[in-house]
Amino acid sequence: MAAMRYLALACDYDGTLAEGGKVDAETLAAVERLKASGRRFVLVTGRVLDELLQVFPEGPALCDLMVVENGALLCDPATRATIPLADPPDPDFLRALSARSVPYQTGRSIVASWRPHEGAVLDAIRERGLELQVIFNKDAVMVLPTGLNKATGLAAGLARLGLSLRNCVGVGDAENDHAFLQRCSVSAAVANALPSVRSRASVALAGHHGAGVRELIDALIERDLADLEPSRLHDSVLLGEREDGAELRVSPSGLNLLIAGRSGGGKSTVVAGLVERLAEAGYQYLVVDPEGDYPELQGPVVLGEPKRPPTVAETLQVLQKPEESAIANLVGLPLADRPRFFRELLSALQELRARVGRPHWLVVDEAHHLLPHGVGAPDLVLPDRLDGVLFVTVKPSAIAVQVLGKVTALLAVADARETIADFCRATGIATPPGAPAALESGEVAAWLPRSGRGVQRIRPPSGSIQRRRHRRKYAEGELPEDSIFYFRGPDGRLNLRAQNLGVFLQLAQGVDDATWEFHLYRGDYSRWFEHSIKDAELAEEARRVETRRNLSPVESRALVREAVERLYTLPAE
């Protein structure tokens, strides 16, 4: 859908773009080529603005944004307008530095000194109890408000440009670059970078200073970095854990994922877990949900109601903000109208992605309704480059063959062997070896058709939706017989059955004090929480109550109840 994945280059100044404080003509020309390709150039530096403009007068013409003072100040080069992200330096702190004869330079927010004065700087911070942090950059000692660094500044700057860190490549050389490099999708280190920076970078460049930046720019323009190994990317997609314990990760570049299998086979759980991991990694996504199957996803804006379907315009309006994801609920749209709506939406998303690279992921649930094989499919026109799409269906052959031709990874749930065979019959691809006849609970079969490898069993990590469902089971469901708690009392006269946490709390409130304390001081509650409820945190809290012999029965009941209610949402009594 998008011609380019990486739409911005975030570049450190000293030691990276510049050598000896100056940028050579070849490097300036390379930045101009980068911008001519349609990408943005963002400078990220620890320098204060006035000093930077003196040594880098070409900056305002080349940069789309300047992140200065190590992330504390943004500058719009076109207007020279500044946006502070922190308060000015504390005058009392500056006086304390002067009293210690510490040389320093101030900006709008930053206080910069040099080694070997870091000890005196730290003493001044500690004595006044200030919420300040010290960041080192080779011989520079920079003092900033806690929580501010090049990463936070870059994220704020990209948001102003309507871009995301997931579409950004970063390049640097020193300690204070670690933060923003690790937040970018791809990080690069010039040849003169510190060993610790090069060892953690996605790309270790051969060129020093500006030559390394030129090398990176050429690779961006020529290949959009599409040849990088997934293991070197900060935004690789985790599909699951193999049988040998190794992770199966894939590059997001060019990735289209198909999750298929019979109804009730666990597709929604796999999809929800994957979407949650994508959101945690900073991806923006849009779920097209024909049946209203994803109400429990936390965070996205839900568009559409049973009596009013979403519109393309309002969907795009939400997605204009990089931090917002969305669900387009199509329950209110007649079944026959859904393919046409989706084609209109896909065309609009293609244009949006070409401009801003977002949404990074499009999740198409019940894809056989929206992209059907046969009727409705002949007029389907897909873009040459389609990636970042997750298709979900019962049977692969029910989807338009044009779509199946774009699939680069297949996850088959439940009836894996037949699902993979159906995909191969529909696409004409040879059936791979290793497709299992049956899968264990929580397993899926993963196949990368273009990899030349066979089918692999993997276990996707469970998402919080699955964990919340488990918590509901423990809070209000029916536990297996061997996991049920029984209040029996010191003489065994009682046989009160607590088949879940809700019933446990009701019974705990009603049993006599002797029965309550009998189980409490034997450690029965913590043991049940740990082994039957499988909650180590709740068990530890109960254990602390069990060891406090000075508590009254009322007090110990209240503490156990508070712990359970804090960790679990219980049904109303």
N, C-alpha and C positions, 0 to 999 in steps of 0.2 A: 504494500500500500504506500509506504513512504519510500522516496528515492534514497534517502539517507537515514541511517540510524543515529549517527553521532552528529549533532547539530551545533555543538559548542566545544571550544578548546579553552580550558582554564589553565593559565600559565603563570608560574612564579617568575619574579623579575631577577633579582640578584643571584648569580650562579646558574641560572637557567636560560632565560631569554637574553640576559645581559652578562657580559664578562668585563670585570673591572668597572662596573657601573654603566657601561655603554652597550648599545645594541648595534650590531654591524649592518651594513646595507643589504647583504644577502638575506639576513633573517627578516629585516623589515619587508623585503620583497616577498618572502615566503608567507608572511602574515597577510599581505595583500592578496596573494593567491588563495589563501584559505577563505578570506571574506568573499572573494569573487565566486567561490564554489557554493555560496549560500550559507556558510556557517558563521557563527558568532565567535568573537575573540574576547575573552574576559581575563584581565590581569588581576592576579591575586598576590599581594605583597605585604610585607611587614613595614614598609616605608610609610612615612607621613606624606600627605598629599603634596604640599608645597615643595618638599625636597624631591619627590618623584617627578613632578613637572619640570623641575630644573634639569635633571639628568636625562629625562626621557620626553623631550618636547614633541616627539612624533606621536606620543601616546594618545592624546585626544582624537587624533584623526584615525588611528588604527583600532582603538579599543571600542567595543560596544558597551563595556562597563568596566569600572575599576573598583576592585575590592582592596582597600588600603588599611593601614594600621592593624594588620594581622586579623582582619575580619571585623573591625569595630566601626568602619566607615565605608559607605558606598559613595561613588562619584559617577554621575552621568557625564561622560566626556563631551557630549554634544552641547550641553548647557552649562557645564561646570557646577551644576547643582549637587549638593551633598546631602546624604541621608545618614545621620548618626544612628548607630545601633546600640550605643551605650552612653552612660553619663560621662561628663568631663572628669579628669583626674581630681582626686581628693586633695584640696590645698594642704590639709594637715599632713598627709602622706608626703607631699612634695617638700614640705618644711623639714620633715624627719629625714628625708634623703639628703637635703642640704646640710643638716646638722651633722650627718655622718660623712660629709665630704664625698658623696656619691655623685659622679657626673651623670646627667640624664638629659633626655630630650623629650618633649611632650608633643602630642598631637591633640586631636579633639577628644580622644579617650585613652590612647595608649601612653604609657611612660616607658621609654627605652633607655637602657643603660648597657654596660658592657662588662665582660669578665675582667677582673676577678671580683667584682662588686656584688655578686649574687647573694653572698651571705648577709651583707648589710641590708640589701633590699628585702630579703626574707625576714630579717629581724624587725625591720620597720613595719612590715605587714602584720607579723604575729603580735607585736606589742600593742597595736591598735585594733586588733581583732577584725581587720578588714576582709571583705569577701573579694579578694583579689587572687589571681593566679600568675605564676611566673612561667613563661614559655621561652625556651632556648632556641636560638637560631645561630649555630656555630658560635661565634664570640659575642653575639648580641644577647642581651637579657631583656625580655619584653614583659611588661606588667599590664594585665588586662582584667576587667571584671570576670568573675568566675563564669564559665560556660561559653565564653566567646572565643572563637578561633577562626582560622581560615575556612573551615568547613561550614560553620554557621553563617559566616559572611557570604560565602559563595552561594549557599542555598537561598539566602534572602535575595541576593543579586539575580540569580537565575529566575526566581519567582517573578521578579519585576520585569524580566524579559519574556515571561510566559513559557519558560523552559524548565526542564527537570534535570536533576543530577543523573538520572538514568539515561539521559541523552548527552552526557558530558564526558569528555576525556580530560584528564588532568596530567600535568607534567611539572616536576619540581626536582629539588636536589638536597634539601636539608630537613632537620628535625621538625621544624614548624610546618612543613608541608605534609607530614604524615596524615594529619586529620583530614584535609580536603582530598588528598589523593585516594584514601581508602573509601571515601564517600562517592567518588565518581565511578561510573561503570567500568572505565578502563583507566589505569594509572600508568604513567611512564616516568622513567628516571633517566636523566642525561648521564653520560659516561662519567662525569666528574662528581656525581651525587655521592653522598655518604653510603657506605656499604649497607647500612640498615634500611635505607630508602630503596636502593636497587633490589635488595633481596625480597622486598614485599611488593614490588611493582609488577603490573601485568606485563609491561614491556621494558626491557633494559636496553636503552638506545646505545648505538655505537658512537655517536657523535658527542663531543663536549659542548656545553653551553648552547649557543645559538645553532650550531651544526646539528645537535641532537633534536632541537625543536624543528628545524627544517626537515630532518629525517621523518619525524612524526607527522608533520603536515603533509608531506608527500604521500605517506601511507594512508592518511585519512582521505585525501583527494582521490587517490588511485583505487583504493580497495575498501574504504570505509571500515578498515580493520576487521573485515569479515573472516580473515584467515587465522584469527587468534584461537588458541585452544581453550575450551571451556574452563579448565582448571586454573587458567591465568586471569579469568574475569572476576570482578567483584559482584557481577550481577548474573552469574550463571544460575540456571534453574535446577533446583533439586527435585528429581522425580521420585527418588526413594533409595532405600538401602538394599544392596544385593545380598545374596545368601551368604557371601563371605564377609559381610560387614562393610564392604567398600560402598561409597556413595555413587549413585548414577546421576551425573550432572550433564546438562546440555547447554550449549550456547544459545542465548535468546535470539541471536542473529539468524534470520531465515527459519525460525522454528514455528511449525504449525503442529499442534498436538490434537490427536483424536482419542477421546475416551469413549469406549463402546462396551456394550454388554446388556444382558437382559434386564428388564425392570426389576428393582429390588436387589440387584446384584452389588450395590455399593457405589454406583457412579457418583451420586450426589455428595457422598462423604469424601471421595477422592478429589472431586472438583473443588468442594468448599475448602479442603485442606490446602490445595494448591493455590487457590485464590488468596487465602490468608497469608501464605508464605510470600506471594508476590507483593501483597500490600505491605507486609513488614519490610520488604526490601526496597520500598519506595516507588513501586510501579503504580501507575494509574491504570484502572481497568474499567471496562463496561461489560456488564452481564446482560445479555438479551435473554429474558426469562419468560418463555411462553406460558408456563403453567404455574408461576408463583412458587417455585420450589426453593428459593433462597432467602426467606424472610429473616433467617438468623445470622446472616453475614453482618458483622459489626462495622459501621463506618460509612458505607456508600449511601448516596442520596437515591431514594426509591422513587421512580417516575412511573406514573400509570396506576389506575385503580380499576376495580371490576367494571365500573360504568364509564370510565374515561381512559382510553389508551394513551400512552405517551406520544409526543410528537417529536419529529426529528429536530426541530428548532430548539425545543427546551432541553433535549438531550445534549446537543452541542453547547448550549449555554452553560450547563453544569460543567462540562468537560473543559471549558476555557480555563478553569483554575487548575493548575497542576496538582494541587493537594486533594482535589475532590475526585472520587470514583462514583460510579452510578450503576443502578440496576434499572433496566427498561422492562417493566412488567407488562406483558402483552395479554393478560387474561381478558381485558376488555376489548380486545381486537378479534373480530371473527376469524376463524381458522383460514378461510379462503383468502383473506386480505393480508395475512402475515408474510408470505413470500414477497409481495410487492413492497410492503413497508420495509422489510429487511434490505431489499435491493437499494431503496432510496437512502436508508441509513448507511449502508456500506459505502455508497458513493460519497456521501457527505463526510464520513470518517476518513476516507481516502484523501480527500482534500485537506482535512484538518491535520492528519498525520504528516502530509507533505510539508506543511508549514511549521508545525511545532513538535512532530515526532510522537504525539500522543493522540488517543490513549495507547499506552504501551501494549495492553492486552485486550482482546475482544473475546469474550466467552459466549459461545452460541449454544445454548441449551436446546434440547429437542431439535437438533439441526435438520432432521428429516422433515420437519414441518416448514422450516424457513428456506431450506436449500434442497428441495426434493428431487429425487431422480425421476425422470419421465415428465409428467405433466408439470408445467411451470418452469422446467429447467432449460429448454432451448434458448430462451432469451437471457440467460444468466451469463454475464460477462465479468470475469474476474480480472483484476489488475495483474500485470506481468509479475510484479514482486508483491507477494502476499505473505506476511509473517506476523507473528504475535497473535495468532488466533487459536483458540481452544474450542474444538467442536465436540459436542456431546450427543450421542445417539444410541439407540438400541441396536441397530443393525447397520454396519457401514454401507452396504449396497443400497440402502434406502436414500442415501445422500447423492446429489449430483456428482457424476464422475469427474467433472472439472474440479470439484472441491477435493475429492479423494486424491487427485493428482498433485495437490499442494501439500499433502500430509507428510511430515518428516519424522514423526514419532507417534506410535500407537500404544495406548495402554488398554489392555483388555481385562475386564473384570468378570468374575464368575465363570461363564462358559468361554474361556479364553481360546481354546483350540478352534472352535467353530467360528468365533468372532474374527480371528486372524485369517482363517480360511476364506471367510466371506469377503474380507477386505481384498485378499489376493485374487479371488475370482472376479471381483468388480474392476480391479485395476490391471489385471494381466500380469501381476508380479508373481514370481515363483514363491511358493510357500516356504517359509524359513524353517530350519530345524529347531527343535527344542520347545515347541509350543506344548505346554502341559495340558493334560486331559482334565486335571482338577487342581484347584488352588486352595491353600489353607486360608483360614479366616484372616483378613487384613492384607492378603497378598494380591498383587496384580501381575499380569504378564506384560513386559515392556519390550517393544521391538522398534528399532530405528531402521526403516526400510532401505535407506541409502548408505548404511554403515558397513554392510557386508557381514555383520555379525548376526548370530541367531537370537532367539527369544531368551530374555532373562527374567527370572522371578525377582521381583522387588517388593519391598514393603514401604509404601509411602508413609511419612510421619503423620500422625493424627493431628487434625486441627482443633482449635478450641471449640468449634461446633460439636465435634465428636466428644470432646471432654465435657462440654455442657450437657450433652445427652446422657453421658455416663453419670454425671452429677445428679441429673434428674432421676436416674434409676435409683441411685443410693438414697436420694431425698424422699421420693414418693413411689418408687416402683416396688416390685416383689423380688427380694433377694432369693438366691437358691437356698434350699433347706439347710445346707451345711454352713451358710453364712449368716443365719438369723441369730439375733441376740435374745437370750432368755433371762428374764429376772426371776431367780429362784429363791433368793434369800438365804440367810445363814443356816436354816434348818431344812431347806429344800421343799418347803410347803407350797411355794408359788411356782407358776409355770406361765409367766406372762411373755407373750411372743412379740418381739419387735422386728418386723420384716423390712423396715427401712428406717432412716434417720428421723423422719417425721413422727412415726409411731414411737420410736425410742424416746424422744423428748416428751411426748405425751405421757408415756408410762413412767418415765423418770420423775415427772412432776407429781405423780399420784402414789408411787410406792412409799411405804413407811421408811423412816430414817434409817432403821437398822438394815433393811434390805439395800437401800441406796449405798450406805457406807460399806456394807459387806463386799459388794462388787468393786467399789471405788478403791479400797485399800488392798484388794487382791490384784489390782491392775487390770481388771477385766475390760474396762472401757477402752483404755489405750490399746490393749491387745486386739479388741474387736475393730477399732478404727484402723489399725495398721494392717491386719491380715484379711479382714472381710470387706471393709470399706476401701482399703488400699490407699489410705491417705496418711502419709508419714507426717505431714505438718499438723493435721488434726490430732494424730496419736501423740505427738510430742507435747502439744498443749495440754492434752488430758493427763499425760504423765506428770507434768509439772503440778497439776492440781492434786493428783494422787499422792504426791510426796509431801503435801502441806497438811500435816496432822492437826494444825491449830485452827483449821477452817470449820465452821458449823455446817451442817447438812444444807442449810439454805444457801450459804455462800458457795459451797462447792458445786451444788446444782446450777447455780446462776453462772458460774465461770464456765462450766462445760457447755451449758446451753448457749452462752454468748459465742463460744468458739465455733460451735456447729452452725449457728445462724449467720455468723460472719463469712464462713466459707461456702455455705450452701444456701440456695434459694428454696425455701420450704413452702409447701402448699398452705394456703390459709386454713386455719382450723375452723 
